[in-house]
Amino acid sequence: MYRPPHFQPQSEGDALKAIEAWPLATLVTDGLVATHLPMLLQGDVLTGHVARANPHWQQAPDGALALAIFQGPSAYVSPGFLATKAEHGRVVPTYNYVAVHVHGRIAWIDDAEAKRGIVRELTDRFEAAERKPWSIDDAPADYIDAMLRGIVGVRLHIERIESQFKLSQNRTEDDRTGVELGLDGRTDAGSRAISELMRAQGRPPSG
């Protein structure tokens, strides 16, 4: 990942918070094979699962290098937002965004109980905010058993993390204020989220 110093987060903890906040990953292995899946961060491991019918798990052997890409909100930044446009006109369009790259080695999991644990952990994490959280125990046991046969678990053992929080840190304070106000005037969720992150000095939400 190309990471200019001014766009790097203040600590690795910011990158970990971003993974928690935006857990949908693009898992990439050799040969440019990619799968989109939610992944949970558990210490130095990312955990998820893929469909058994997905050939990805057969094409990337255990121990293969892999990259999980997490992307947070993004927003187009118009030159019209920048105070310096009126001063000298030397401004161009850009995009603000949050991205985290997690590098490591992959392991596929096909043990039924291990997969049950992965599904339970994922479900508990994402159902926690629901008014009436659904549990894996709410479905018939034979149905869950059949569903588990249709997936393969995956763990990415983390070796290094790279991240970039491009939030106009290289602009003047007046330009940053202009970007925040410009994004506030839009209705899309990405623009609003980027504006909030800018006001929080580039720190991601706590999850």
C-alpha positions in Angstrom: 0.0 0.0 0.0 1.3 3.5 -0.9 1.1 5.4 2.4 2.2 9.0 2.4 3.2 9.9 6.0 0.5 12.5 6.5 -2.3 10.0 5.7 -1.1 7.3 8.1 -3.2 6.8 11.3 -1.8 7.8 14.7 -1.5 4.2 15.8 -2.1 0.6 14.8 -5.0 0.7 17.2 -6.8 3.0 14.8 -6.5 0.4 12.1 -7.8 -2.3 14.4 -10.8 -0.1 15.3 -11.5 0.4 11.5 -11.6 -3.4 11.0 -14.1 -3.7 13.9 -16.2 -0.9 12.4 -16.1 -2.0 8.8 -15.6 -5.8 8.9 -16.5 -6.7 5.3 -13.1 -7.9 3.8 -11.9 -8.6 0.3 -9.7 -11.7 0.8 -7.1 -12.0 -1.9 -4.6 -14.8 -2.5 -2.1 -15.6 -5.2 -3.4 -15.6 -8.8 -5.6 -12.6 -7.9 -8.3 -14.8 -6.5 -10.6 -12.7 -4.3 -13.6 -13.4 -2.1 -15.8 -10.8 -0.2 -16.7 -11.9 3.4 -17.1 -10.5 6.8 -14.2 -11.3 9.1 -13.8 -11.0 12.9 -10.6 -9.8 14.5 -9.6 -12.0 17.4 -6.2 -11.1 18.7 -3.7 -11.8 15.8 -6.2 -13.7 13.7 -9.0 -12.8 11.3 -11.8 -15.4 11.1 -14.6 -15.9 8.6 -16.0 -18.5 6.2 -16.7 -19.0 2.5 -19.1 -21.2 0.6 -17.9 -24.7 -0.1 -18.9 -24.2 -3.7 -16.4 -21.2 -3.9 -13.2 -22.7 -5.5 -11.1 -20.1 -3.6 -10.5 -22.4 -0.7 -9.1 -25.2 -3.0 -6.9 -22.8 -5.0 -5.1 -21.3 -2.0 -3.3 -24.0 0.1 -2.9 -23.7 3.9 0.0 -21.5 4.7 -0.3 -19.4 1.5 0.2 -15.7 1.8 -3.1 -13.7 1.7 -4.3 -10.2 1.9 -7.5 -9.0 3.6 -8.6 -5.5 2.5 -11.0 -3.6 4.6 -12.5 -0.4 3.2 -14.3 2.1 5.3 -16.3 5.1 4.1 -15.2 7.2 1.1 -16.2 10.5 -0.4 -15.4 12.6 -3.5 -13.8 15.9 -2.5 -14.7 18.8 -4.9 -12.1 21.6 -5.5 -15.1 23.9 -4.8 -14.9 22.9 -1.1 -11.4 24.3 -0.7 -10.8 27.9 0.6 -7.6 28.0 -1.4 -9.5 27.7 -4.7 -10.5 31.4 -4.3 -6.9 32.3 -3.3 -4.9 30.9 -6.1 -7.0 28.3 -8.0 -4.2 25.6 -7.7 -6.6 22.9 -6.5 -7.7 19.6 -8.0 -10.4 17.0 -7.2 -9.6 14.1 -4.9 -11.1 11.3 -2.8 -11.0 10.8 0.9 -11.2 7.3 2.3 -10.3 4.8 4.9 -8.5 1.5 4.0 -6.7 -1.2 5.9 -4.6 -4.0 4.5 -4.0 -7.1 6.6 -1.2 -9.4 5.4 -0.8 -13.0 6.7 -1.0 -16.7 6.1 -4.2 -18.5 5.5 -5.7 -21.7 7.1 -8.9 -23.4 6.0 -11.1 -25.0 8.6 -13.4 -27.9 7.7 -14.1 -29.4 11.2 -17.8 -29.2 11.9 -17.6 -28.0 15.5 -14.9 -25.4 14.6 -17.1 -24.1 11.8 -20.1 -24.0 14.2 -18.0 -21.9 16.5 -17.1 -19.5 13.7 -20.7 -19.1 12.7 -21.8 -18.5 16.3 -19.1 -15.9 16.8 -20.0 -14.0 13.6 -23.7 -14.2 14.4 -23.3 -13.0 17.9 -21.2 -10.1 16.8 -23.6 -8.9 14.1 -26.8 -9.7 15.9 -25.8 -7.8 19.1 -27.3 -4.6 17.9 -30.7 -6.1 16.9 -33.8 -5.6 19.0 -34.3 -9.3 19.1 -30.9 -10.9 18.4 -31.1 -14.2 16.4 -29.0 -17.1 17.7 -27.7 -20.1 15.8 -29.6 -22.1 18.4 -32.9 -20.6 17.1 -32.8 -22.7 14.0 -33.4 -26.5 13.8 -30.2 -28.4 14.6 -30.4 -30.5 11.4 -30.8 -27.4 9.3 -27.7 -25.8 10.9 -25.8 -29.1 10.4 -26.7 -29.0 6.7 -25.7 -25.3 6.4 -22.3 -26.0 8.1 -21.6 -28.7 5.5 -22.0 -26.0 2.8 -19.2 -23.8 4.2 -15.5 -23.8 4.9 -14.0 -21.7 7.7 -11.0 -19.5 7.1 -8.4 -18.0 9.5 -5.9 -15.4 8.4 -2.9 -15.4 10.8 -1.8 -11.8 10.8 1.8 -10.9 10.0 1.5 -7.2 9.4 -1.1 -4.4 9.0 -0.9 -1.4 6.8 -3.6 1.4 6.8 -4.4 4.7 5.3 -6.8 7.3 6.5 -6.9 9.9 3.8 -8.8 12.8 5.4 -7.4 16.0 3.9 -4.6 16.1 6.5 -2.4 17.7 3.9 -4.7 20.7 3.5 -4.8 23.9 5.4 -7.2 24.3 8.4 -9.5 26.5 6.2 -9.5 23.9 3.4 -10.3 21.1 5.9 -13.2 23.1 7.3 -14.5 23.7 3.8 -14.3 20.0 3.0 -16.2 19.1 6.2 -19.0 21.6 5.4 -19.1 20.5 1.8 -19.5 16.9 2.7 -22.1 17.9 5.4 -24.2 19.3 2.6 -24.6 15.9 0.9 -27.1 13.2 1.8 -25.0 10.1 1.1 -23.7 8.1 4.1 -20.1 8.0 2.8 -19.8 11.8 2.7 -21.3 12.2 6.2 -19.1 9.5 7.6 -15.9 11.0 6.2 -16.9 14.4 7.6 -17.4 12.9 11.0 -14.0 11.2 10.8 -12.3 14.5 9.8 -13.8 16.2 12.8 -12.6 13.4 15.0 -9.0 14.2 13.7 -8.9 11.1 11.5 -9.7 8.6 14.3 -12.1 5.8 13.3 -15.3 5.1 15.4 -15.0 2.7 18.3 -17.2 0.1 16.6 
